[in-house]
Amino acid sequence: MENEEIFDVIIAGGGLVGLSLALALESGGLTVAVVDRLAPSQMLEPAYDGRSCAIAYSAMRMLDVLGVKSQIQELGEIKEILVVDGRVGDGAKKGGAIGLSLHFDDAEITETDEPLGYMVENRHTRLALDKAADTRPNITRITPDSVVGFTDLGAQIEVKLQSGKSMKARLLVGADGRGSFIRREAGIKTHKFGYNQTGIVTTVSLEKPHNDVAYEYFLPAGPFAILPLPDNRASIVWSEQPSRAAAIVELPQAEIEAELQKRFGDILGKVTICAPIFAYPLTLELAADWYLPRVALAGDAAHGIHPVAGQGFNLGLKDVAALAEILVESHNLGLDIGDANVLERYAAWRRTDTLMVALSCDAFVRLFSNDIAPLRFIRNIGLGMVDKIGPLRRFFARNAGGVIGELPKLLQGQAL
Ligand SMILES: Cc1cc2nc3c(=O)[nH]c(=O)nc-3n(C[C@H](O)[C@H](O)[C@H](O)COP(=O)(O)OP(=O)(O)OC[C@H]3O[C@@H](n4cnc5c(N)ncnc54)[C@H](O)[C@@H]3O)c2cc1C
């Protein structure tokens, strides 16, 4: 067809990672098309997601550079993190069951005045990304529509949509989430492990001030996180065995609140559920490869991890920063951005960090999700030791802030 537009990049999936990538690429001068099977209005409905994400301060620097941070309507801060090992009924308090706990505060990051992290409801992040993307002339949004196939034409890739349209680009990025169609269609294998846990997610309002403290409370059934949101609310990620989780979400609200109250103890006063309740199966899913010629993966399409340390979206934002930097640099040098040599640089940058984060979260969940007395003793000593050793504690705090390893420009707060 004459005058057919050939995009630099087509992104399948305009979720949190896909839209962030579109903004990053456009900021470096590339033309981008983003296809999502849902219209933006559907993704903004409270009944769509229900999750909130802890966003590391380095990732928030990038969202700031891309003009997203200023659009976020309700931005919470995490000033302290308390990691406690306990049993239902102990309450999420410093010291936990046997008086040992791990504690970070924002003074651990001495060179900046940023908080340890930010807390944002996913619907607010989506809304902010949506507003920012709508102002960029070089981002074309195609919704609601789905990518249903693609063909490598040599110098370009042709992408087929459910609506019957087809489009061409130099590169297709699969940012289409855990069940990634792009990953499957490209024949990229996935290593998948279950945790026999479901994450019950909701938002609660609290009687006493949370003072911007995030609690990671390890219970025998799995981690229980209380994450501070604006207006003295908190996002809850409550892991339970799947059959028990299925029974819990069917209980009347007052009974769920009573269960929550047992886990909170009295530290934050009365707990009241103020949002719908969601259940997410918790698994570890790692793609065996990050790319093929003309196709790359980013975000949950490349790696879905346990939410224990709130790192899933943060890993996705690190993919965005690294991929955008490499593609913009290669484009400016006149290189083919769909070429395997270019994409290998992206994979090499992201492979080790992703594996380290995924496996540390995995080890944490496996070590803590039980009530075996000797293990409980060892892990409590471990938490207490890390807490007492300043440099080790600072290392963990900087890791949570996403500033370990070679940082792409966007994560340092620099434009491309
Ligand atoms: C309980 C829980 C709590 C979490 N808490 C945190 C946290 O505190 N901090 C953190 O960093 N991370 C957290 N995460 C992880 C985080 O939510 C995910 O990593 C993040 O949402 C992944 O974003 P994504 O854009 O890669 O995928 P998704 O959000 O799944 O987006 C994929 C998009 O692709 C679209 N799509 C799918 N298929 C197609 C197709 N064929 N064509 C077109 N479009 C398509 C979908 O409509 C969707 O919009 C948590 C996860 C869970 C389960």
PDBQT file of the ligand as one rigid body, heavy atoms in Angstrom, charges set to zero:
ROOT
HETATM    1  C1  LIG A 501      -1.107  -8.820  44.259  1.00  0.00    +0.000 C 
HETATM    2  C2  LIG A 501      -0.063  -8.082  43.491  1.00  0.00    +0.000 A 
HETATM    3  C3  LIG A 501       0.555  -6.954  44.043  1.00  0.00    +0.000 A 
HETATM    4  C4  LIG A 501       1.569  -6.279  43.342  1.00  0.00    +0.000 A 
HETATM    5  N1  LIG A 501       2.217  -5.221  43.931  1.00  0.00    +0.000 NA
HETATM    6  C5  LIG A 501       3.259  -4.629  43.297  1.00  0.00    +0.000 A 
HETATM    7  C6  LIG A 501       4.010  -3.578  43.904  1.00  0.00    +0.000 A 
HETATM    8  O1  LIG A 501       3.747  -3.143  45.032  1.00  0.00    +0.000 OA
HETATM    9  N2  LIG A 501       5.058  -3.023  43.211  1.00  0.00    +0.000 N 
HETATM   10  C7  LIG A 501       5.405  -3.471  41.969  1.00  0.00    +0.000 A 
HETATM   11  O2  LIG A 501       6.393  -2.970  41.394  1.00  0.00    +0.000 OA
HETATM   12  N3  LIG A 501       4.698  -4.463  41.362  1.00  0.00    +0.000 NA
HETATM   13  C8  LIG A 501       3.644  -5.053  41.993  1.00  0.00    +0.000 A 
HETATM   14  N4  LIG A 501       2.945  -6.052  41.375  1.00  0.00    +0.000 N 
HETATM   15  C9  LIG A 501       3.291  -6.432  39.978  1.00  0.00    +0.000 C 
HETATM   16  C10 LIG A 501       2.647  -5.484  38.961  1.00  0.00    +0.000 C 
HETATM   17  O3  LIG A 501       1.262  -5.352  39.198  1.00  0.00    +0.000 OA
HETATM   18  C11 LIG A 501       2.904  -6.008  37.557  1.00  0.00    +0.000 C 
HETATM   19  O4  LIG A 501       4.277  -6.279  37.416  1.00  0.00    +0.000 OA
HETATM   20  C12 LIG A 501       2.488  -4.985  36.495  1.00  0.00    +0.000 C 
HETATM   21  O5  LIG A 501       1.102  -4.736  36.569  1.00  0.00    +0.000 OA
HETATM   22  C13 LIG A 501       2.832  -5.521  35.108  1.00  0.00    +0.000 C 
HETATM   23  O6  LIG A 501       2.477  -4.591  34.139  1.00  0.00    +0.000 OA
HETATM   24  P1  LIG A 501       2.472  -4.984  32.588  1.00  0.00    +0.000 P 
HETATM   25  O7  LIG A 501       2.118  -3.726  31.892  1.00  0.00    +0.000 OA
HETATM   26  O8  LIG A 501       3.723  -5.714  32.252  1.00  0.00    +0.000 OA
HETATM   27  O9  LIG A 501       1.309  -6.059  32.442  1.00  0.00    +0.000 OA
HETATM   28  P2  LIG A 501      -0.266  -5.870  32.598  1.00  0.00    +0.000 P 
HETATM   29  O10 LIG A 501      -0.571  -4.882  33.668  1.00  0.00    +0.000 OA
HETATM   30  O11 LIG A 501      -0.822  -7.250  32.731  1.00  0.00    +0.000 OA
HETATM   31  O12 LIG A 501      -0.721  -5.233  31.202  1.00  0.00    +0.000 OA
HETATM   32  C14 LIG A 501      -0.806  -5.991  30.030  1.00  0.00    +0.000 C 
HETATM   33  C15 LIG A 501      -1.709  -5.256  29.045  1.00  0.00    +0.000 C 
HETATM   34  O13 LIG A 501      -1.688  -5.958  27.809  1.00  0.00    +0.000 OA
HETATM   35  C16 LIG A 501      -2.991  -6.002  27.267  1.00  0.00    +0.000 C 
HETATM   36  N5  LIG A 501      -3.029  -7.160  26.346  1.00  0.00    +0.000 N 
HETATM   37  C17 LIG A 501      -2.892  -8.471  26.665  1.00  0.00    +0.000 A 
HETATM   38  N6  LIG A 501      -2.895  -9.217  25.559  1.00  0.00    +0.000 NA
HETATM   39  C18 LIG A 501      -3.013  -8.372  24.500  1.00  0.00    +0.000 A 
HETATM   40  C19 LIG A 501      -3.049  -8.546  23.076  1.00  0.00    +0.000 A 
HETATM   41  N7  LIG A 501      -2.950  -9.756  22.494  1.00  0.00    +0.000 N 
HETATM   42  N8  LIG A 501      -3.190  -7.445  22.299  1.00  0.00    +0.000 NA
HETATM   43  C20 LIG A 501      -3.287  -6.214  22.842  1.00  0.00    +0.000 A 
HETATM   44  N9  LIG A 501      -3.251  -5.998  24.194  1.00  0.00    +0.000 NA
HETATM   45  C21 LIG A 501      -3.110  -7.060  24.992  1.00  0.00    +0.000 A 
HETATM   46  C22 LIG A 501      -3.910  -6.083  28.478  1.00  0.00    +0.000 C 
HETATM   47  O14 LIG A 501      -5.204  -5.582  28.191  1.00  0.00    +0.000 OA
HETATM   48  C23 LIG A 501      -3.154  -5.176  29.482  1.00  0.00    +0.000 C 
HETATM   49  O15 LIG A 501      -3.574  -3.833  29.437  1.00  0.00    +0.000 OA
HETATM   50  C24 LIG A 501       1.938  -6.739  42.056  1.00  0.00    +0.000 A 
HETATM   51  C25 LIG A 501       1.315  -7.854  41.485  1.00  0.00    +0.000 A 
HETATM   52  C26 LIG A 501       0.327  -8.534  42.205  1.00  0.00    +0.000 A 
HETATM   53  C27 LIG A 501      -0.319  -9.759  41.589  1.00  0.00    +0.000 C 
ENDROOT
TORSDOF 0
